Amino acid sequence: MIQTENLRFQYQNSSELFHFPNINLSPKEDLLILGKSGIGKTTFLHLLAGLLKPTEGKVIIDDTEIQLLSNNKLDQFRGKNIGLVFQKKHAIQSLCVFKNLQARLFFSKSKVQNKDIESLLDQLEILEYKNSNINKLSEGQLQRLSIAMAVIHKPKILLADEPTSSLDDETCKIVIELLKQQAKQTQASLIVITHDHRIKSYFQNQINL
């Protein structure tokens, strides 16, 4: 489903060349990637998502070498096949919770089914906030919305960048369990990249950068 081969990346005007391990993840498999700050965790995630193009090597998702796609084709591929949970929230501030999810489906060219949105919000226990402004949500509620936005279009790959590092222990447990649950329901491969060792026990497959 997703694999990398000899992946390297170097930022412009930097002498540092990042080397990343090869991964080969089957459909519905989970992977935890751990590493300290500055080691290149977010860079690795951005390469997997096609937000950066590697200096060397390949990222292959569902038999597609994404680094070979044109920018337009890559945007389309990412919108359909990849769900992203960022550390910083990327909801549209001017839209309520429900309309953010409608927008996510629209941009991924997926059919907008209001009942599916309500069902997902109910599973994530934020249905009562569906008409709320984004700035009215707590940190934990925002993270649940981030998960909803990442899985609503039923992607094949779910990538999460530090999804729990700013959360207290109880909310951390809830969020990681929700991530795994939603990945299982949509039959997606889940990759979590973090320095948060509290979640190690939730993953059999682990890599240290």
N, C-alpha and C positions, 0 to 999 in steps of 0.2 A: 504493500500500500504506500509506504513512504520509506525511502532509503537515501542515504548520502554516500558519495564516493570521493575520498581524497579532498574533502572540502577545505578550502583556504580562503581567507579574506584579508585584504589590506586597505585601510582607509586612505584616501588621497592625502598627500603631504604627511604621512606617518611612516615610520620605519618598521613598525611592529606588524608582523604577519601572524594572524590568528590561524591555528591549526585545530580542526575539529574532528572528533572521532566518527568513524563510519557507523551508521545506524541502519537497521533493516527491520522495520516494524510491520507486522501483519495487520490486516483489518481487525478492529476491535481490541488490539493490544494497547497497553498503557506503558509509558516510559517517563521516569523522573530524571531530570538532568540537574545536578547540583553543582554549585560553584560559588566561590567568593566574589565579592564586588570587583569589577575591572577585569575579570577573566574572559569576558566575551560572551556571557550567557544571552543577553538580549540580541547581540549581533548574530548568534547562532539561530535564535528564533526568527529573526528578520530574514535570514537566508532561507530557512525552511518555509517561510510564508511567501517568499518571492518579493519581499520588500527591499531586499538588497540582492545584487547579483554577485556570485562568487568570483574571486580573482582566479581561482582554479577549482576544478572538481565539479560534481553534479549533485543536484537535488532532483529526485525522481518521485513523483506522486502519481499513483495509479497508471504506471507505464508512460507518464509524460515527463520529459526533462524540462522542468519549468524555466530554467535559465535560457532555453532556446526560443521561448515564446516572445512574440512582439509585446510591447507594453500594453496594447489594447487587448490582445488575446490573454495575456497574463492577468490583467484586471478581471476579465470575464471568468477565467479559470479559478482565481482566488475567490471571487464573489460566490461562485457555485460550490466549490469543494472544500474551502478552508473557513473555520471559525476561529476568531481571535479574541482572547480575553487579556486585555492589557492591564498593567499595574495602574496606569492613569486612565480614568474613565473617559470614554469617547462618545457618550450619549449626546444627542443634539439638545442643547439647553433650551431652545425655544419650543420644543415639543414635549408633550406629556409622555409618560411611560408607554402607553399603548401605541401612540403614534410613532415613537421611536422604533418599535418592533415592526409596524407597518412599513416604515421607511426602509428598514433593513431588508425586508422581503422584496420590496420594490427594487432596490439597488442590486439585489442578487438575481433579479428577473425570475423570482419565484412567485407562485400564485398566492395572493394575500387571502388567508382564511382566518377571519376574526375569531372563530371558535377555537382554532389551534393556538392562537395567541393567548386567549383567556385560559385555556387548559394549561399551557406552559407557565403562565404567571401564577396559576393556582398551585401547581407542583412546587414552584419556588417560593410560595407563601408571600407573594406580593400582589395578588390580584386586587386587594382592597386599595392599592395605590395606582391602579391603572390610569386614572385621570389626573394623577399628581404631577406637578412640575418637578423636574429633575433636582432642582436645588432644595427641595423639601425632603429628600430622601436621606437616610442615615448612611454611613459608610458600608454597613453590611447589606442594606437594601440596594445600594448602588452596585455592589459586587454581584448580587443576585441578578440585577438587570443586565450587567455585563455578560453573565453566563447566558441569560435568555437571548441576548442579541447575537451571541456566538453560535447558538445551536438552533435558532428558530428556523433556519433554512436547511437544516439536516445535512451538515457538511460531512465529508469523509474523514477530515482531519480536524482535530480541535487542539489549538495551541494556546497555552496559558503562560503569561509572563509575570512571575511574582504575584500570583493571585491571592496569596494569604499573608504576605510579609507585613502588611500594615494593620492586620486584624488581631484582636485578642484571641485567646486560646479557644474559647467556645465558638466564636464566629469562624475561626480558622477551620475547626473540625466540620462545622456545618457546610462551609463553602467547598471544601475539598470533597466531601461526600456528595454534594450536589453536582460538582463537576463530573465525578466518576459515574454517578447515576445518569446524568444527561448524556454522557458519551455512550454509555451502554444502551440507552433507549434509542439513540439515533444510529447505533452501530458504527460509531466513529472511533478512530485511533486517537488516543489522548496523550499529548506530550506537555508536561509541566516543567518549566525552567525556573529555578529558584535558588535562594541561599537558605531557605526556611527548612531546617532539619526536623521541625515538628511533624512534617507530613511524610517522612521516610517510611513509616510503617504501613502506609496505604499503597505502596508500590513494590512489586516483586522485581521489575526491571528498573535498574538504576545505573546512571553513568555519572562519574565525577569529572568535571573539566579541570 
